[in-house]
Amino acid sequence: MKRKGILFVLSGPSGAGKGTVLGRVIKEVGGLALSVSVTTRAPRVGEIDGIHYHFKTEDEFMSMVNNDEFLEYVAKFKNKYGTPKAQVREHLENGTDVILEIETKGAANIRRSFPEAVLVFITPSSYEELSRRLSQRGTEDEKVRALRLKIARTEYKSLRKYDYLAINDDLDECVKTVSAIITSERAKRKNNLELAEKLINIE
């Protein structure tokens, strides 16, 4: 029987491996729609418009803001990021689960708009490992890396607002954890009320 879709939100500090985990989960768990965020930042090597992000100019982004096209949007590192509203709502109303990868500030905004959203925080098990990964990534200079680590400490303070913590020390295990969270949420009675009531009321 048709049910309303569940909104899953993945967050975590830069270097936590959120994008890699998300890509694996999308492949391994069926019935998930990926909401592609909009950003004003320039594409990184290998990133494709419409797949990794919708890349927009500052003026294009602000036009979307003024037209109320975002569920949430935030500014970070002199760039802006936003979650398009229309497609997410359409998927949820049609009974399709949606998964987002967004910043912790954006996740807080999503929780206000969708109190029932399921928030998952992804991180390595230590701050030192996070620092090592950012250094190894080599996509920013030392000043930007230091800023990302400073912001990470603030992001960790938002953990109390999350429903789940998924440790990404081992990619396979983290993917299993996030996949299990999705499976568990789908099986909850509150997410299957119509079917549950039908079974309860069998004469």
N, C-alpha and C positions, 0 to 999 in steps of 0.2 A: 504494500500500500504506500502511496505517496506521502512523504513527510517533507517538512521544510528543511532546507539545507543547513549545515553547520558551518560557521565561520571559524577557521583556524588561523592563528596569528603566530608566526615565528619571529622572534627577536633575539638580539644578543649583540655584544660588542663587535667592532671591526676586527677581523681575524679569527672569529669563532668558527667559521666554516658554514655559515647559515645557507649560503647559496648552493654549496656542494651537497649539503644534507637535503635541501629542498628538491634539487634535481633528482636525487636518488629516490626520495619518497614519492615524487610524482610518478616515476616509472614503476615503482613497486606496489603502490596502493591505488586501486582502481577508483573511479568515480570522483576524482578531485579536479576542480577547475582552478587554474593558476591565475590570480589577478596580477597583471603586469603593472608595476608602478610607473609613474611619470617622473622624470627628473630633468633638471636644467644642467646637470654636469655633463661633461664631454664623455663619449664612450671610451671605455678601456679597450685594449687590444683584444680582439675576439668577440666583443659584445656586439649584438645585432639589435637594431631598432625593432621594437615590437615583440621581441623574444625575451631579452634580458631586462630592458626598460623601454618606455616610450620616451625618446629624447626630444626635449622641447627647448625653445629659446625662453629667456626670461619673460618676454612679452606674451608669448603663447601660454606659458604657465599661468601668469597673472590673469589672463583672459579666462582661463578655466576656473580660477579662484572666484573671479567676479561673477561667473555664470553658475556658481555653486555646483561644480562638477566633481568635487572631491568628498570622499568620506572623511578624510583627514589629510593634512599636509603639514610638513615641518621644514625648517631651514637647518642645514648642517654643513659645516665646512664651506660656507659661502655659496652653497648650492641648495636647491629646493627639491623636495620629494613629496609626491602625493599619490593617494589611492583613488582611482576613478570609481565613482559611485554607481553609475547606471548598470554596468556589467555585473558587479558584485551582487546588487539587489536582484537582478534578473535571475542569476544562477540560484540564489538562495530560495527565491519564490518558486522556482521550478524543481526544487528538491535536490539540487546539486550542491555538494559540499565545496567550499571555496577555501583556498589556502593563500595567505599573504606572507611576504617577508618584508617587515617594516621596522623602523627604529622604535625605541622604547617610548619616546614621546608620542609618536603616532599610534602605538599600541594603546597608550592611555586614552587617547582620543577615541579610538575604536571602541574601547570598553565603555565609554560614556554613551556612544551611539548604539552599540550592540552589547548590552550587559551580559548576554548569553554567549558571547564569543569565547573561544577556548584559547588562552594565551600560553605559549610554550617558549621558555627562555633557553637558548643554546649557548654553551660556553665550554671551553676547556676547563679542567678542574683547578687550574691555578692561574694567577695573574702573570706569573713568570713565563708560563707556556704561551699565554696570549702575546706577551711582549716578544718572545722568540719568533712566533709565527709572523708578526707584523714586520719584524726585521728581515726574515727570510723571504717575505713576499716581494720586497724591493720595488713597490709601485709608487712610493712616496719618499720624500726626503726626510731627514731626521727630525726636522721641526714639525712636520705633519704627523709623523709617527708618534712623537711625544704628545701631541694634541689628542690623537686618537686614544692613547693610553689614559690620558687625563679624563677624557669623556667616558671611557670604559668604567672608571671608578664610580662615576655618577650613575651610569647605566646599571651597575650591579646593585645600587641602592633601590632600584625599582623592582627588584626581584620579588618583594612581598606581594606585588600586584598580580603576579603570574600564577597560573594554575599548575604548571608543570615545569620541572627543570630537567633538561636533557644534556648530559655531559658528553662533549665531543672530544674525548681523548683517542677513541677508536672509532673511525667513521662508520664501519659496519654496525657496531653496537649502538651508536647514536641513531642511525637510520632505523634500526629495529625498535628503539625506544619511541621515536616519534610515530612510527607506523602503528605501534601498539596503542599509543595514546588515541590515535584516530579511530582505530578499531573499537576501543573501549567506549569512546564517546558515542559512536554510532549505535552501540548496543544498549545505551542507557534508556530506561523506560521513558524519561521525559522527552527524548528525541524520537520516540515511537508511540506517542499517545493514542493516535487513531487506531493503530493495530492493537495496542494493549487493551483499549476499551472494548474493541470488538471481541477479543478473546475473553475478557472479564464477563461480558454480558451474554455469552453463549447460554442458551436455555437448556 
